Amino acid sequence: MALRMGGQLRVAPAGAILGWDLSAALALAAALAVDPLIAAELLPAIEAAVVRGLNQTLMASLDKDHG
């Protein structure tokens, strides 16, 4: 399910990734018949790891372009 959330990102004007649209994530979980309690418990932790990784990749890319 996490792989399907790529188009549901909240992005700051400067380009930093802020997180997922968790309403959309929970709707996707429901559509995939994922238990809503499990989704609500696990999605924030998964979101945090994904956002951290995306922002690290973004920063590394910017450092290459300007350094």
SULPECOR-V167713 format. One record per pair of residues at least 12 apart in sequence whose C-alpha atoms are under 10 Angstrom apart, sorted by the first residue. I is the first residue (numbers start at 0). J is the second residue. D is the distance in whole Angstrom. If there is no record, write none. Layout:
# SULPECOR-V167713
i: {I;I}
j: {J;J}
d: {D;D}
This chain:
# SULPECOR-V167713
i: {0;0;0;0;0;0;0;1;1;1;1;1;1;1;1;2;3;3;4;4;4;4;4;4;4;5;5;6;6;6;7;7;7;7;7;7;8;8;8;8;8;9;9;14;14;15;15;15;15;15;15;16;16;16;16;16;16;16;16;17;17;17;17;17;17;18;18;18;18;18;18;18;18;19;19;19;19;19;19;20;21;21;21;21;21;24;24;24;24;25;25;25;26;28}
j: {24;27;28;31;33;38;42;19;24;27;28;42;45;46;49;49;24;27;19;20;21;23;24;27;46;19;49;19;20;23;19;20;21;22;23;24;20;21;23;46;50;21;50;54;57;50;53;54;55;57;58;49;50;51;52;53;54;55;57;46;47;50;51;53;54;43;46;47;48;49;50;51;53;42;43;46;47;49;50;46;38;39;42;43;46;38;39;42;46;38;39;42;38;42}
d: {8;8;7;8;9;10;10;10;8;10;10;8;8;8;9;10;9;9;7;9;9;8;7;9;9;8;10;9;9;10;6;5;8;10;7;8;6;9;10;10;9;10;10;9;9;9;9;6;10;8;9;10;6;8;10;7;6;10;9;10;9;7;9;10;9;9;6;7;10;8;6;9;10;9;9;7;9;9;8;10;10;9;8;8;9;8;9;8;10;7;7;9;10;10}
